[in-house]
Amino acid sequence: MLNKSQEEITANWKSMDTEHPLVSIKCLAFNQEEYIAQTMDSFLMQETNFPFEIIVHDDASTDKTAAILREYEKKYPLIVKPIYQTENQYSKHDGSLTRASNAPLKGKYVAECEGDDYWTDPHKLQRQVDFLESHPDYSLSAENGNILFTETGVIQPFSNEPERDFSLDDLLIRRRFPTASVLFSRAHLLEYLNQDAPRFDTSQWAFLSTKGKIHYNPVISSVYRRGSGVTENNKIRWSYLSEEFNNEINKFYKPSRRVRKVRDKILFHDFQQGRIAARKKGDKANERKLFLKTVTRFPLLFIKNWIHQKKKHLYIESIKPKIITWATRHLFFRKKKSSNTDKSIIVSLTSYPARFKTLDICIKSLLNQKLPASKIILYLSKDIQIDSLPKSLLKLQRYGLEIRNNCEDLKPHKKYFYAIQEFKDSIVVTADDDVIYPKDWLDSLYKSYLQHPNCISARRVHRITRDINNKAVSYQHWELECKSILQPSMNLVAIGVGGVLYPPHIFDSNIQYFNETDIKEICLNADDIWLKYLEAIQGTPVVWVPNKQCHPITIFDNQIKESALFKTNLKENQNDQYIQACAAHFKINL
């Protein structure tokens, strides 16, 4: 419970007329003993110059929710005004819950927050009241919030939109802000309740938009808890709810043709997701039902989507890689002079026998760069004889390829491990051996280095997702191939396949980085993670190099697909084990 007295909360109130508060905080609660105290504390921490009341409706909870609310009622009798139901109103489905929760509200304005959500900003109410009081042409003030996924601990913003006003069409298309973020006129709420309008949030906000403008502030001031939002059961259930909401919106608001078209596409997607979820569960009845709904309601969308997916899969997985692989293999070029740059640029990569027959294709793409490298070095383990390599690879030595077979078998670590130590005064750029790099690849990395000389530049990055306590969550919940962060960040992880640039002397500070035994024992198959820990120790950020195709075209070869490390590291969730091992070894968390 909040360590603050009722007198301290009301100290700055200009009026003590608690019978006529300026704001009524409306909270619905049912079996939320785990969260309700945090929710109540977030209301009571609000710093305002006006009186507010907390109307919390306990819908006959069977746990300790009501008992907790009685403690708050006892400590804050002027502010906390619970309603204790002895019979659950929600289950009646006759509007009794709506009537019971709205009738006691006395404020000029109403703020909403469910019993398992909470506010995070003590100035939320004051800020929103000040806005609506000074802008009488607005009917609702909304703010951004965070979504907290309760099963994983992942937390992320509800929206990425800038400050703006939302129109009726905007609100009818999709949810724009969380329920816990809103403040609106009680008079408009009562008018809405007297209408035969659908009773859910999107409908309510849409109605309010007909009474005045809707203002959105991107400041994050609340947390919306979301449970298991990706389970198959929820996807199936949501597909039917989405249809119900869509029908009600169309009937009452009669949206424009543009809005109907967008909503139809959303509903089509929900049907598709529900059908796929049903198939995964072996729920043939719902799979068949949702398939029929999809085909009968959206026949053209279904046909277009099917054709598009087939063409897209064929083009991306087969046609495009085949064409580019063939073109690169038969590429004709002359040896280029080294680039005229302030620092020499070393392109470093490694490989192993399973990749040798196609390795020349990758290296040709590196030799054909718009900005030529000073050296391109292939590091191989010492058990590989150079004269045993394919002729197609050996002949590239005349164009500038250098091959070294003096390495310990450090697997993917070989591509940076030896080059960074050997060429300390140079820029080292690492590449993978199973892809074809575009012609501007090296040039884009070098330009990023000129702009951010103390950062690691990468064309493909993942973003570490964090929980409510700012701890990194499981790798499978990270934002893969992040393109939204354009500034250097410690939350970005450079992914080797896209190409990574390491500035000179970037890892000079500690010899432990080049301990072969540690690498083999702790993180042999995940060089990206090992390097991220080295960066975390030094405080070296990563910056994303903007480009359209972060993952280069994979060389068309079935053996490459079968031997890729991502199959075990990501799909079998080995990365989390490497992260734990690195955290224990370096005694640092990402």
C-alpha positions as CSV (number, residue, x, y, z in Angstrom):
1,M,0.0,0.0,0.0
2,L,1.1,3.5,-0.8
3,N,3.2,5.1,1.9
4,K,1.2,8.4,1.7
5,S,-1.6,9.7,3.9
6,Q,-4.9,11.0,2.7
7,E,-3.9,14.5,4.0
8,E,-0.7,14.4,1.9
9,I,-2.6,13.5,-1.2
10,T,-5.2,16.3,-0.8
11,A,-2.7,18.9,0.4
12,N,-2.6,20.7,-3.0
13,W,-6.3,20.4,-3.8
14,K,-7.8,23.8,-4.3
15,S,-11.2,22.5,-3.2
16,M,-12.1,19.8,-0.7
17,D,-15.6,19.3,-2.2
18,T,-15.2,15.5,-2.5
19,E,-18.9,15.3,-3.4
20,H,-18.2,17.1,-6.6
21,P,-14.7,15.9,-7.7
22,L,-13.3,17.1,-11.0
23,V,-12.2,13.6,-12.0
24,S,-13.8,10.2,-11.4
25,I,-11.3,7.3,-11.8
26,K,-13.3,4.3,-12.9
27,C,-11.8,0.9,-12.3
28,L,-13.4,-2.6,-12.9
29,A,-11.9,-5.4,-10.8
30,F,-12.5,-9.1,-10.6
31,N,-10.2,-11.7,-9.0
32,Q,-7.2,-9.4,-9.3
33,E,-5.7,-9.7,-5.9
34,E,-2.2,-10.0,-7.4
35,Y,-2.4,-6.6,-9.1
36,I,-5.1,-4.5,-7.5
37,A,-2.8,-2.9,-4.9
38,Q,-0.4,-1.7,-7.6
39,T,-3.3,-0.3,-9.5
40,M,-4.7,1.6,-6.5
41,D,-1.3,3.0,-5.6
42,S,-0.9,4.3,-9.1
43,F,-4.2,6.2,-8.7
44,L,-3.3,7.6,-5.3
45,M,0.1,8.8,-6.4
46,Q,-1.4,11.3,-8.7
47,E,-0.3,14.8,-7.9
48,T,-3.2,17.2,-8.7
49,N,-4.6,20.6,-7.7
50,F,-8.2,19.3,-7.9
51,P,-10.2,16.6,-6.0
52,F,-10.6,13.2,-7.6
53,E,-12.4,10.0,-6.6
54,I,-11.7,6.4,-7.2
55,I,-14.8,4.4,-8.0
56,V,-13.6,0.8,-8.1
57,H,-16.2,-1.9,-8.9
58,D,-15.5,-5.3,-7.5
59,D,-17.6,-7.7,-9.5
60,A,-18.1,-10.3,-6.7
61,S,-14.5,-11.5,-6.7
62,T,-13.8,-14.9,-5.2
63,D,-10.3,-14.1,-4.1
64,K,-8.9,-11.4,-1.8
65,T,-9.5,-8.5,-4.1
66,A,-12.4,-7.1,-2.0
67,A,-10.5,-7.5,1.2
68,I,-7.6,-5.5,-0.2
69,L,-10.0,-2.8,-1.4
70,R,-11.5,-2.5,2.1
71,E,-8.0,-1.7,3.4
72,Y,-7.7,1.2,0.9
73,E,-11.2,2.4,1.7
74,K,-10.4,2.5,5.3
75,K,-7.1,4.5,4.9
76,Y,-8.5,6.9,2.1
77,P,-12.2,7.3,2.9
78,L,-12.6,10.6,1.1
79,I,-11.0,9.3,-2.1
80,V,-11.6,5.5,-2.4
81,K,-15.2,4.6,-2.9
82,P,-15.6,0.9,-3.8
83,I,-18.7,-0.9,-5.0
84,Y,-18.8,-4.5,-3.7
85,Q,-21.1,-6.8,-5.7
86,T,-22.4,-10.0,-4.1
87,E,-23.4,-11.3,-7.5
88,N,-21.3,-11.2,-10.7
89,Q,-22.7,-8.6,-13.0
90,Y,-20.6,-9.3,-16.1
91,S,-21.9,-12.8,-16.5
92,K,-25.5,-11.5,-16.8
93,H,-24.8,-9.9,-20.2
94,D,-27.7,-7.6,-19.7
95,G,-25.9,-4.2,-19.3
96,S,-26.0,-4.4,-15.4
97,L,-22.3,-4.1,-15.2
98,T,-22.3,-0.9,-17.3
99,R,-25.0,0.6,-15.2
100,A,-23.5,-0.3,-11.9
101,S,-20.0,0.9,-12.7
102,N,-21.1,4.2,-14.3
103,A,-23.9,5.4,-12.1
104,P,-21.8,6.4,-9.1
105,L,-19.4,8.6,-11.2
106,K,-19.6,12.3,-10.1
107,G,-16.7,14.0,-11.8
108,K,-16.7,16.4,-14.7
109,Y,-14.2,14.0,-16.3
110,V,-13.8,10.3,-16.3
111,A,-10.5,8.3,-16.4
112,E,-10.5,4.6,-16.9
113,C,-8.2,1.8,-15.9
114,E,-8.8,-1.9,-15.4
115,G,-7.9,-3.6,-12.2
116,D,-4.9,-5.4,-13.6
117,D,-3.4,-2.3,-15.3
118,Y,-1.8,0.7,-13.7
119,W,-0.5,4.2,-14.2
120,T,3.2,5.1,-14.2
121,D,3.2,8.9,-14.3
122,P,2.1,10.9,-11.2
123,H,1.3,13.9,-13.4
124,K,-1.0,12.0,-15.8
125,L,-4.3,13.3,-14.5
126,Q,-3.2,16.9,-14.1
127,R,-1.7,17.0,-17.5
128,Q,-4.8,15.7,-19.2
129,V,-7.2,17.8,-17.2
130,D,-5.2,20.9,-18.0
131,F,-5.3,20.0,-21.7
132,L,-9.1,19.5,-21.8
133,E,-9.8,22.5,-19.7
134,S,-7.8,24.7,-22.1
135,H,-9.1,23.0,-25.2
136,P,-13.0,22.8,-25.0
137,D,-13.2,21.7,-28.6
138,Y,-11.6,18.3,-27.6
139,S,-13.7,15.5,-26.2
140,L,-11.0,13.0,-25.2
141,S,-7.3,13.1,-24.2
142,A,-5.3,9.9,-24.7
143,E,-1.7,9.0,-24.0
144,N,0.6,6.2,-24.9
145,G,1.3,3.3,-22.7
146,N,3.5,0.2,-22.4
147,I,2.2,-3.4,-23.0
148,L,3.5,-5.8,-20.4
149,F,3.3,-9.5,-21.6
150,T,2.8,-11.2,-18.3
151,E,4.0,-14.7,-19.4
152,T,7.4,-13.5,-20.7
153,G,7.9,-10.2,-18.9
154,V,8.4,-8.4,-22.3
155,I,7.5,-4.8,-22.2
156,Q,7.0,-2.6,-25.3
157,P,5.2,0.6,-26.3
158,F,1.5,0.3,-27.3
159,S,2.1,2.8,-30.1
160,N,4.9,4.5,-32.1
161,E,2.8,7.3,-33.4
162,P,3.7,11.0,-32.9
163,E,1.5,13.5,-31.2
164,R,-1.6,14.0,-33.3
165,D,-5.4,14.2,-33.4
166,F,-7.4,11.1,-34.4
167,S,-10.4,11.2,-36.7
168,L,-13.4,8.9,-36.6
169,D,-12.0,6.9,-39.4
170,D,-8.7,6.5,-37.6
171,L,-10.5,5.1,-34.6
172,L,-12.7,2.8,-36.5
173,I,-9.8,1.2,-38.4
174,R,-7.9,0.0,-35.3
175,R,-7.1,0.6,-31.6
176,R,-4.8,3.6,-31.2
177,F,-4.2,3.8,-27.5
178,P,-4.7,1.8,-24.3
179,T,-7.9,2.1,-22.2
180,A,-5.8,3.1,-19.1
181,S,-4.6,6.2,-21.0
182,V,-7.9,8.1,-21.5
183,L,-9.7,11.0,-19.9
184,F,-13.0,12.3,-21.3
185,S,-16.2,14.2,-20.4
186,R,-18.7,12.4,-18.2
187,A,-21.5,14.2,-20.0
188,H,-20.4,12.7,-23.3
189,L,-20.1,9.3,-21.6
190,L,-23.7,9.5,-20.4
191,E,-24.8,10.5,-23.9
192,Y,-23.0,7.5,-25.3
193,L,-24.7,5.1,-22.8
194,N,-28.1,6.4,-23.9
195,Q,-27.3,5.4,-27.5
196,D,-27.9,1.9,-28.9
197,A,-24.2,1.7,-29.7
198,P,-21.9,-1.3,-29.3
199,R,-20.4,-1.5,-25.9
200,F,-16.7,-1.8,-26.3
201,D,-13.8,0.6,-26.2
202,T,-13.3,1.3,-29.9
203,S,-17.0,2.1,-30.2
204,Q,-16.9,4.4,-27.2
205,W,-13.9,6.3,-28.5
206,A,-15.5,6.5,-32.0
207,F,-18.6,8.0,-30.5
208,L,-16.6,10.6,-28.5
209,S,-14.9,11.6,-31.7
210,T,-18.3,12.8,-33.0
211,K,-18.5,15.1,-30.0
212,G,-15.1,16.8,-30.3
213,K,-11.6,16.2,-31.4
214,I,-9.5,13.3,-30.0
215,H,-6.0,14.3,-28.8
216,Y,-3.1,11.8,-28.6
217,N,0.0,12.5,-26.6
218,P,2.9,10.0,-27.1
219,V,4.1,10.2,-23.5
220,I,4.0,6.8,-21.8
221,S,1.9,7.0,-18.6
222,S,0.4,3.6,-18.1
223,V,1.0,-0.1,-18.3
224,Y,-1.5,-2.5,-20.0
225,R,-1.0,-6.1,-18.9
226,R,-1.6,-8.6,-21.6
227,G,-1.7,-12.3,-20.9
228,S,-1.0,-15.1,-23.3
229,G,-1.9,-13.2,-26.4
230,V,-0.4,-15.7,-28.8
231,T,-1.8,-19.0,-27.8
232,E,-3.8,-20.9,-30.3
233,N,-7.0,-20.8,-28.2
234,N,-6.8,-17.0,-28.1
235,K,-6.3,-16.7,-31.8
236,I,-9.3,-18.9,-32.5
237,R,-11.5,-17.0,-30.1
238,W,-10.3,-13.6,-31.3
239,S,-11.2,-14.4,-34.9
240,Y,-14.9,-14.8,-33.9
241,L,-14.8,-11.7,-31.6
242,S,-13.2,-9.7,-34.4
243,E,-16.1,-10.6,-36.7
244,E,-18.6,-9.7,-34.1
245,F,-17.0,-6.3,-33.5
246,N,-16.7,-5.7,-37.2
247,N,-20.4,-6.3,-37.8
248,E,-21.4,-4.0,-34.9
249,I,-19.2,-1.2,-36.1
250,N,-20.5,-1.5,-39.6
251,K,-24.1,-1.5,-38.4
252,F,-24.0,1.5,-36.0
253,Y,-21.3,3.8,-37.5
254,K,-21.7,3.0,-41.2
255,P,-18.1,3.7,-41.9
256,S,-16.8,4.9,-45.3
257,R,-15.8,2.5,-48.0
258,R,-12.1,3.1,-47.3
259,V,-12.5,2.2,-43.7
260,R,-14.6,-0.9,-44.6
261,K,-11.9,-2.0,-47.0
262,V,-9.2,-1.8,-44.3
263,R,-11.4,-3.4,-41.7
264,D,-12.2,-6.3,-44.1
265,K,-8.5,-6.9,-44.6
266,I,-7.9,-7.0,-40.8
267,L,-10.8,-9.4,-40.4
268,F,-9.5,-11.5,-43.2
269,H,-6.1,-11.7,-41.5
270,D,-7.8,-12.6,-38.2
271,F,-9.7,-15.4,-39.9
272,Q,-6.5,-16.7,-41.4
273,Q,-4.7,-16.6,-38.1
274,G,-7.5,-18.4,-36.3
275,R,-7.7,-21.1,-39.0
276,I,-3.9,-21.7,-38.8
277,A,-4.2,-21.9,-35.0
278,A,-7.0,-24.4,-35.2
279,R,-5.0,-26.6,-37.6
280,K,-2.0,-26.5,-35.2
281,K,-4.3,-27.6,-32.4
282,G,-6.0,-30.4,-34.5
283,D,-9.3,-28.5,-34.1
284,K,-10.8,-29.6,-37.4
285,A,-14.3,-28.2,-36.6
286,N,-13.0,-24.6,-36.1
287,E,-10.5,-24.9,-38.9
288,R,-13.2,-25.9,-41.4
289,K,-15.6,-23.2,-40.0
290,L,-13.1,-20.4,-40.3
291,F,-12.0,-21.6,-43.7
292,L,-15.6,-21.4,-45.0
293,K,-16.0,-17.9,-43.4
294,T,-12.8,-16.7,-45.1
295,V,-13.8,-18.1,-48.6
296,T,-17.4,-17.1,-48.5
297,R,-17.0,-13.6,-47.0
298,F,-13.8,-12.6,-48.8
299,P,-13.4,-14.8,-52.0
300,L,-11.4,-12.2,-53.9
301,L,-9.0,-11.5,-51.0
302,F,-8.6,-15.3,-50.5
303,I,-7.7,-15.9,-54.1
304,K,-5.4,-12.9,-54.3
305,N,-3.6,-13.8,-51.1
306,W,-3.1,-17.4,-52.1
307,I,-1.6,-16.4,-55.5
308,H,0.5,-13.7,-53.9
309,Q,1.9,-16.1,-51.2
310,K,2.8,-18.7,-53.8
311,K,4.5,-16.3,-56.1
312,K,6.3,-14.6,-53.3
313,H,7.6,-17.9,-51.9
314,L,8.7,-19.1,-55.3
315,Y,10.4,-15.8,-56.1
316,I,12.2,-15.3,-52.8
317,E,13.1,-19.0,-52.1
318,S,13.9,-20.1,-55.6
319,I,13.9,-17.9,-58.6
320,K,15.8,-14.8,-57.2
321,P,18.5,-16.8,-55.4
322,K,19.0,-19.0,-58.5
323,I,19.4,-16.0,-60.9
324,I,21.7,-14.1,-58.6
325,T,23.8,-17.2,-57.7
326,W,24.2,-17.9,-61.4
327,A,25.0,-14.3,-62.3
328,T,27.6,-14.0,-59.6
329,R,29.3,-17.3,-60.4
330,H,29.7,-16.2,-64.0
331,L,30.7,-12.7,-63.1
332,F,33.6,-11.3,-65.1
333,F,35.8,-8.8,-63.4
334,R,39.3,-7.5,-63.2
335,K,41.4,-7.0,-60.1
336,K,40.5,-3.7,-58.6
337,K,42.9,-1.3,-56.8
338,S,42.6,-1.0,-53.1
339,S,40.3,1.8,-51.9
340,N,41.9,5.2,-51.1
341,T,40.7,5.5,-47.5
342,D,42.3,6.9,-44.3
343,K,42.4,3.4,-42.8
344,S,43.0,0.1,-44.6
345,I,39.9,-2.1,-44.8
346,I,40.3,-5.8,-44.2
347,V,37.4,-8.0,-45.2
348,S,37.6,-11.2,-43.2
349,L,35.6,-14.5,-43.4
350,T,35.9,-18.1,-42.7
351,S,34.4,-21.3,-44.0
352,Y,34.5,-25.1,-43.8
353,P,34.4,-28.0,-46.3
354,A,30.6,-28.2,-46.7
355,R,30.6,-24.7,-48.1
356,F,33.7,-24.9,-50.3
357,K,31.9,-25.7,-53.6
358,T,29.9,-22.5,-53.5
359,L,32.4,-20.3,-51.6
360,D,33.8,-18.7,-54.8
361,I,30.3,-17.1,-55.4
362,C,30.4,-15.3,-52.0
363,I,34.0,-14.1,-52.5
364,K,33.3,-12.9,-56.0
365,S,30.6,-10.6,-54.5
366,L,33.2,-9.3,-52.1
367,L,35.7,-8.7,-54.9
368,N,33.1,-6.9,-56.9
369,Q,32.4,-4.1,-54.4
370,K,32.0,-0.5,-55.3
371,L,34.5,0.3,-52.6
372,P,37.3,-2.2,-52.9
373,A,38.8,-3.7,-49.7
374,S,42.5,-3.4,-49.0
375,K,42.6,-7.2,-48.4
376,I,40.1,-10.0,-48.4
377,I,41.3,-12.8,-46.2
378,L,39.8,-16.3,-45.9
379,Y,40.7,-17.9,-42.5
380,L,40.6,-21.7,-42.5
381,S,41.4,-24.2,-39.7
382,K,44.9,-25.7,-39.9
383,D,43.7,-29.2,-40.8
384,I,42.6,-28.0,-44.3
385,Q,45.2,-28.1,-47.1
386,I,45.0,-25.1,-49.4
387,D,45.8,-27.1,-52.5
388,S,42.7,-29.3,-51.7
389,L,40.4,-26.4,-52.2
390,P,38.2,-26.1,-55.4
391,K,40.0,-24.5,-58.4
392,S,37.1,-22.0,-58.7
393,L,38.2,-20.7,-55.3
394,L,42.0,-20.9,-55.8
395,K,42.0,-18.9,-59.0
396,L,40.4,-15.9,-57.0
397,Q,43.8,-15.5,-55.3
398,R,45.0,-13.7,-58.5
399,Y,42.3,-11.1,-57.9
400,G,43.3,-10.3,-54.4
401,L,41.9,-13.2,-52.2
402,E,44.3,-14.3,-49.4
403,I,43.9,-17.7,-47.8
404,R,45.3,-18.6,-44.4
405,N,45.1,-22.1,-43.0
406,N,46.8,-21.5,-39.6
407,C,43.8,-21.3,-37.4
408,E,42.4,-23.3,-34.5
409,D,38.9,-24.6,-35.3
410,L,37.0,-21.8,-33.6
411,K,34.1,-22.2,-36.1
412,P,32.4,-18.9,-36.8
413,H,34.7,-17.0,-34.5
414,K,37.5,-17.4,-37.0
415,K,36.2,-14.7,-39.2
416,Y,37.0,-11.9,-36.6
417,F,39.4,-13.6,-34.1
418,Y,42.6,-13.6,-36.2
419,A,42.0,-10.5,-38.3
420,I,41.3,-8.1,-35.4
421,Q,44.5,-9.2,-33.7
422,E,46.6,-9.2,-36.9
423,F,45.4,-5.9,-38.2
424,K,44.9,-3.7,-35.1
425,D,45.4,-0.4,-37.0
426,S,42.9,-1.4,-39.7
427,I,39.1,-1.5,-40.1
428,V,38.0,-5.1,-40.0
429,V,34.7,-6.0,-41.7
430,T,33.4,-9.6,-41.3
431,A,31.3,-11.5,-43.8
432,D,29.6,-14.8,-43.9
433,D,30.4,-17.5,-46.5
434,D,26.9,-18.5,-47.6
435,V,25.5,-15.3,-49.0
436,I,25.9,-12.9,-51.9
437,Y,26.7,-9.3,-50.9
438,P,25.3,-6.4,-52.9
439,K,27.8,-4.1,-54.6
440,D,27.3,-1.2,-52.2
441,W,27.8,-3.4,-49.1
442,L,31.3,-2.3,-48.1
443,D,30.7,1.3,-49.1
444,S,27.7,1.6,-46.8
445,L,29.5,0.2,-43.8
446,Y,32.5,2.5,-44.4
447,K,30.3,5.6,-44.6
448,S,28.7,4.5,-41.3
449,Y,32.1,4.2,-39.7
450,L,33.0,7.8,-40.8
451,Q,29.9,9.0,-39.1
452,H,30.2,6.8,-36.0
453,P,34.0,6.0,-35.7
454,N,33.6,4.7,-32.1
455,C,30.7,2.3,-32.8
456,I,30.3,-1.1,-34.4
457,S,28.4,-0.7,-37.7
458,A,26.2,-3.5,-39.0
459,R,23.7,-3.9,-41.8
460,R,21.6,-6.4,-39.9
461,V,20.8,-6.0,-36.2
462,H,18.5,-7.5,-33.6
463,R,17.2,-5.4,-30.7
464,I,17.3,-6.8,-27.2
465,T,13.8,-6.8,-25.7
466,R,13.6,-6.0,-22.0
467,D,11.1,-6.8,-19.3
468,I,9.6,-4.4,-16.7
469,N,12.8,-4.6,-14.6
470,N,15.0,-3.7,-17.6
471,K,16.4,-7.2,-17.9
472,A,16.9,-8.9,-21.3
473,V,14.2,-11.5,-22.0
474,S,14.6,-14.7,-23.9
475,Y,16.3,-14.4,-27.3
476,Q,13.2,-15.7,-29.1
477,H,11.3,-12.5,-27.9
478,W,13.9,-10.1,-29.2
479,E,13.0,-7.8,-32.1
480,L,14.7,-9.6,-35.0
481,E,16.0,-7.5,-37.9
482,C,15.3,-4.2,-36.2
483,K,15.0,-1.2,-38.5
484,S,13.5,1.3,-36.1
485,I,16.6,2.5,-34.2
486,L,18.8,4.8,-36.2
487,Q,21.1,5.9,-33.5
488,P,23.9,4.0,-31.8
489,S,22.5,1.8,-29.0
490,M,23.7,-0.8,-26.5
491,N,20.4,-2.6,-27.1
492,L,21.3,-3.5,-30.7
493,V,23.2,-6.7,-31.5
494,A,25.2,-6.9,-34.7
495,I,24.4,-10.0,-36.7
496,G,27.3,-11.3,-38.8
497,V,25.5,-12.5,-41.9
498,G,24.7,-8.9,-42.8
499,G,28.3,-7.7,-42.5
500,V,29.8,-6.1,-39.4
501,L,32.5,-3.3,-39.3
502,Y,34.9,-3.2,-36.3
503,P,36.9,0.1,-36.0
504,P,40.6,-0.1,-35.3
505,H,41.6,-1.1,-31.7
506,I,38.0,-1.7,-30.8
507,F,38.9,-4.7,-28.6
508,D,42.4,-3.7,-27.3
509,S,41.4,-3.2,-23.7
510,N,41.4,-6.8,-22.5
511,I,43.4,-9.8,-23.6
512,Q,40.7,-12.2,-22.3
513,Y,38.6,-11.5,-25.5
514,F,41.0,-13.7,-27.4
515,N,41.1,-16.7,-25.2
516,E,40.6,-19.7,-27.4
517,T,39.8,-22.0,-24.5
518,D,37.0,-19.7,-23.2
519,I,35.4,-19.4,-26.6
520,K,35.4,-23.2,-27.1
521,E,34.0,-23.9,-23.7
522,I,31.4,-21.2,-23.4
523,C,30.1,-19.9,-26.8
524,L,31.6,-21.8,-29.7
525,N,28.7,-21.6,-32.1
526,A,27.4,-18.1,-31.3
527,D,30.0,-15.5,-32.2
528,D,27.4,-12.7,-32.4
529,I,26.5,-13.3,-28.7
530,W,30.1,-13.6,-27.6
531,L,31.0,-10.3,-29.3
532,K,27.9,-8.6,-27.8
533,Y,29.3,-9.4,-24.4
534,L,32.6,-7.9,-25.3
535,E,30.9,-4.8,-26.4
536,A,28.8,-4.7,-23.3
537,I,31.9,-4.9,-21.1
538,Q,33.5,-1.9,-22.9
539,G,30.3,0.1,-23.4
540,T,30.7,0.0,-27.2
541,P,27.3,0.6,-28.9
542,V,26.1,-0.8,-32.2
543,V,24.6,1.3,-35.0
544,W,22.4,0.0,-37.8
545,V,23.4,0.8,-41.4
546,P,20.1,1.5,-43.1
547,N,19.5,-0.8,-46.1
548,K,16.5,-2.5,-47.8
549,Q,17.7,-6.1,-47.6
550,C,19.3,-6.7,-44.2
551,H,19.8,-10.4,-44.9
552,P,21.7,-10.8,-48.2
553,I,20.6,-13.2,-50.8
554,T,21.5,-16.7,-49.8
555,I,23.5,-18.7,-52.3
556,F,21.2,-21.3,-53.9
557,D,22.4,-24.6,-52.5
558,N,20.4,-27.1,-50.5
559,Q,23.4,-28.1,-48.4
560,I,23.8,-24.6,-47.2
561,K,20.2,-24.6,-45.8
562,E,20.9,-27.9,-44.0
563,S,24.1,-26.7,-42.3
564,A,23.1,-23.3,-41.1
565,L,23.7,-22.6,-37.4
566,F,20.5,-20.7,-37.0
567,K,18.6,-24.0,-37.2
568,T,19.9,-24.9,-33.7
569,N,20.8,-21.5,-32.3
570,L,17.4,-19.9,-32.8
571,K,14.9,-22.5,-33.7
572,E,16.1,-24.9,-30.9
573,N,16.6,-22.0,-28.6
574,Q,20.3,-22.6,-28.0
575,N,21.0,-18.9,-27.9
576,D,19.6,-18.5,-24.4
577,Q,22.0,-21.1,-23.2
578,Y,24.9,-19.2,-24.7
579,I,23.7,-16.0,-23.2
580,Q,23.5,-17.6,-19.7
581,A,27.0,-19.0,-20.1
582,C,28.4,-15.7,-21.2
583,A,26.7,-13.8,-18.4
584,A,28.2,-16.2,-15.8
585,H,31.6,-16.0,-17.4
586,F,31.8,-12.3,-17.8
587,K,29.7,-11.5,-14.7
588,I,27.6,-9.0,-16.6
589,N,24.1,-9.0,-18.0
590,L,23.1,-7.6,-21.4
